[in-house]
């Protein structure tokens, strides 16, 4: 499996023999360069501008946005499960709407992309996620789960690899997103932190015995 990070919450996951899955593509108002990405499937956790620029993905992909992603979706070579969560800690979802977390089973690995998860997961939802090998989790707080609560969420889910996302960087120009914290707010005091390039390859046998945090560079 190959994983490429474009910044914010935008990733491309590519299987050895397909498919290519784009997740949470942003538009150009964020400040990051909107890359030229070709995929078979594009997933958006919710419909906000910084997560749902599905029209930018090339290759005539199947597009799944927000609550339309709930349930199981089979594509050749992969299984994607969308799980209902919320953008804010409000049981009705009224404050900021709903959020779909995606679990992707591909090449013998299970990857969970949390989208704009804004609350602590209950036991039933953790059970729905099942085994998670790689967790892509927002760490900037404010619009998502408070930064100081992310560590507890990680412990409950139990991934082998954590990839922080959705944090402030020098590239972000959108005024509202300056309210999110930089990655250092989450990384402070953490162990097992590894700097990684913007593209990594992972095999099941590469999973570390002890949890690692992979801080990926983003494509500029």
RADA-V9161 format. One record per residue. N is the residue number from 1. RES is the residue in three letters. PHI is phi in degrees with one decimal (none if undefined). Layout:
{{N & RES & PHI} {N & RES & PHI}}
This chain:
{{1 & UNK & none} {2 & UNK & -115.1} {3 & UNK & -121.4} {4 & UNK & -119.6} {5 & UNK & -112.1} {6 & UNK & -106.0} {7 & UNK & 103.9} {8 & UNK & 56.4} {9 & UNK & -119.9} {10 & UNK & -95.5} {11 & UNK & -130.2} {12 & UNK & -121.6} {13 & UNK & -112.0} {14 & UNK & -124.6} {15 & UNK & -77.8} {16 & UNK & -59.5} {17 & UNK & -125.1} {18 & UNK & 92.7} {19 & UNK & -85.7} {20 & UNK & -103.0} {21 & UNK & -124.5} {22 & UNK & -94.6} {23 & UNK & -130.5} {24 & UNK & 51.8} {25 & UNK & -71.4} {26 & UNK & -95.0} {27 & UNK & -100.0} {28 & UNK & -79.6} {29 & UNK & -77.3} {30 & UNK & -75.5} {31 & UNK & 115.2} {32 & UNK & -72.2} {33 & UNK & -72.4} {34 & UNK & -76.0} {35 & UNK & -78.9} {36 & UNK & -87.9} {37 & UNK & -124.8} {38 & UNK & -110.8} {39 & UNK & -147.1} {40 & UNK & -89.2} {41 & UNK & -145.5} {42 & UNK & -125.8} {43 & UNK & -113.2} {44 & UNK & -127.6} {45 & UNK & -68.3} {46 & UNK & -165.2} {47 & UNK & -93.1} {48 & UNK & -73.7} {49 & UNK & -58.7} {50 & UNK & -90.9} {51 & UNK & -139.8} {52 & UNK & -131.9} {53 & UNK & -84.4} {54 & UNK & -67.1} {55 & UNK & -69.2} {56 & UNK & -80.2} {57 & UNK & -84.2} {58 & UNK & -85.1} {59 & UNK & 94.9} {60 & UNK & 55.4} {61 & UNK & -74.9} {62 & UNK & -70.3} {63 & UNK & -113.3} {64 & UNK & -130.0} {65 & UNK & -124.7} {66 & UNK & 59.1} {67 & UNK & -65.3} {68 & UNK & -64.4} {69 & UNK & -87.6} {70 & UNK & -65.8} {71 & UNK & 97.3} {72 & UNK & -100.3} {73 & UNK & -127.5} {74 & UNK & -103.0} {75 & UNK & -124.9} {76 & UNK & -53.6} {77 & UNK & 93.2} {78 & UNK & -153.5} {79 & UNK & -126.1} {80 & UNK & -117.7} {81 & UNK & -119.4} {82 & UNK & -96.3} {83 & UNK & -121.0} {84 & UNK & -70.6} {85 & UNK & -138.8} {86 & UNK & -130.1} {87 & UNK & -79.9} {88 & UNK & -152.9} {89 & UNK & -79.6} {90 & UNK & -140.0} {91 & UNK & -53.8} {92 & UNK & -84.5} {93 & UNK & 75.9} {94 & UNK & -69.2} {95 & UNK & -65.5} {96 & UNK & -135.1} {97 & UNK & 95.6} {98 & UNK & -88.8} {99 & UNK & -141.6} {100 & UNK & -108.8} {101 & UNK & -89.0} {102 & UNK & -115.8} {103 & UNK & -108.7} {104 & UNK & -113.3} {105 & UNK & -103.2} {106 & UNK & -155.4} {107 & UNK & 55.3} {108 & UNK & 78.3} {109 & UNK & -120.0} {110 & UNK & -119.6} {111 & UNK & -111.4} {112 & UNK & -113.7} {113 & UNK & -105.1} {114 & UNK & -81.8} {115 & UNK & 60.4} {116 & UNK & -94.3} {117 & UNK & -61.5} {118 & UNK & -121.1} {119 & UNK & -152.6} {120 & UNK & -73.6} {121 & UNK & -77.1} {122 & UNK & -79.6} {123 & UNK & -62.6} {124 & UNK & -64.2} {125 & UNK & -72.1} {126 & UNK & -59.7} {127 & UNK & -65.2} {128 & UNK & -62.4} {129 & UNK & -62.4} {130 & UNK & 69.2} {131 & UNK & -66.6} {132 & UNK & -121.5} {133 & UNK & -85.7} {134 & UNK & -129.0} {135 & UNK & -114.7} {136 & UNK & -99.6} {137 & UNK & -130.9} {138 & UNK & -73.0} {139 & UNK & -123.8} {140 & UNK & -84.0} {141 & UNK & 66.8} {142 & UNK & 65.2} {143 & UNK & -89.1} {144 & UNK & -130.8} {145 & UNK & -50.5} {146 & UNK & -53.1} {147 & UNK & -52.8} {148 & UNK & -70.6} {149 & UNK & -98.7} {150 & UNK & -66.2} {151 & UNK & -58.4} {152 & UNK & -65.6} {153 & UNK & -62.2} {154 & UNK & -59.6} {155 & UNK & -60.6} {156 & UNK & -71.5} {157 & UNK & -78.4} {158 & UNK & 75.6} {159 & UNK & -73.2} {160 & UNK & -87.1} {161 & UNK & -129.1} {162 & UNK & -114.4} {163 & UNK & -115.0} {164 & UNK & -67.4} {165 & UNK & -149.5} {166 & UNK & 57.2} {167 & UNK & -133.5} {168 & UNK & -75.3} {169 & UNK & -134.8} {170 & UNK & -61.8} {171 & UNK & -77.7} {172 & UNK & -68.1} {173 & UNK & -115.1} {174 & UNK & -64.0} {175 & UNK & -57.1} {176 & UNK & -62.5} {177 & UNK & -78.5} {178 & UNK & -68.5} {179 & UNK & -76.4} {180 & UNK & -79.3} {181 & UNK & -82.4} {182 & UNK & -71.8} {183 & UNK & -61.7} {184 & UNK & -60.9} {185 & UNK & -62.2} {186 & UNK & -85.0} {187 & UNK & -75.2} {188 & UNK & -56.9} {189 & UNK & 85.4} {190 & UNK & -79.1} {191 & UNK & -110.6} {192 & UNK & 71.0} {193 & UNK & -82.9} {194 & UNK & -126.8} {195 & UNK & -79.0} {196 & UNK & -130.9} {197 & UNK & -72.0} {198 & UNK & -72.3} {199 & UNK & -129.3} {200 & UNK & -129.6} {201 & UNK & -113.1} {202 & UNK & -135.3} {203 & UNK & -114.1} {204 & UNK & -52.5} {205 & UNK & -72.9} {206 & UNK & -84.3} {207 & UNK & -61.6} {208 & UNK & -71.9} {209 & UNK & -67.3} {210 & UNK & -108.6} {211 & UNK & -55.6} {212 & UNK & -122.3} {213 & UNK & -108.0} {214 & UNK & -98.3} {215 & UNK & -92.1} {216 & UNK & -86.9} {217 & UNK & -65.3} {218 & UNK & -112.4} {219 & UNK & -66.6} {220 & UNK & -110.2}}
